[in-house]
Amino acid sequence: MFGQYTIPVEIAAEGVSLAIERDDKGFRYRSTCNGVTVEKEILTRTGTVLINPVEPLHLPKELAKALLIELDKTLVVEPATTKTVFLTFPIEIGVFITANETVEVLDIFSLRPQKFTLYGDPRTGVICKYWRSTVSATVPAVNPRREGVVQLRINNSTSDWVTVTRAVFNAYTMKIYYNERLVSMRATMKILLRNLAETTFTDEPLERGMTKSLELYTVRKLQVPLTKFIMEAGL
């Protein structure tokens, strides 16, 4: 499903149907996902369509700027060490049209239900997209139209044993890569104190030959001043 297509195009996959057809105005776009239909008129005579996984921030509205992944198992990390685990994360699917060296977002949809949570104090906390993940020692098998895999390097820079139950990320700075069978990211959690850590993403594919997703915040020309997330409300 992911990739670049020449218009006209028609795609039917698990839970999703999508078509762009020529009409007298230009092109007509129509998609249906989970019973929700989107229709648009595209006033152009040329163009190509790109479909790729995007940051899970945009549905049902852009309420959150962070992603909180709750771990299904508590991790106890020894002092002064770095360990690697694999988690899953939800994806949304973006549809873009490109013409005359410009890119526009046509549609965003997801096969996953949307959940939110609050990280931190009710008055000053951060609204996060919520996801619960298994913890794996190797890359788990996932459905790439529904979820991806994040390789998380946990660096405990303290002299204490530290417990980790969740990871929170600045989702605008996700670096998503994909191929036909896998959507993935690489991330690091640096533990600074027993209850304080920072998380960042690495702009590198998990496997050779993967394609980098077009980032929505760059398409929309949004400025993202911070590249890391400071977990100061507990791990």
Secondary structure, 3 states (H helix, E strand, C coil): CCEEEECCEEEEECCEEEEEEEECCEEEEEEEECCEEEEEEECCCCCEEEEEEECCCCCCCCCCCEEEEEEEEEEEECCCEEEEEEEEEECEEEEEEEECCEEEEEEEECCCCCCEEEECCCCCCEEEEEEEECCECCCCCCCCCCEEEEEEEEEECCCCCEEEEEEEEEHHHCCCEECCCCEEEEEEEEEEECCEEEEEEECCCCCCCCEECCCHHHHCCCCCCCCCEEECCCC
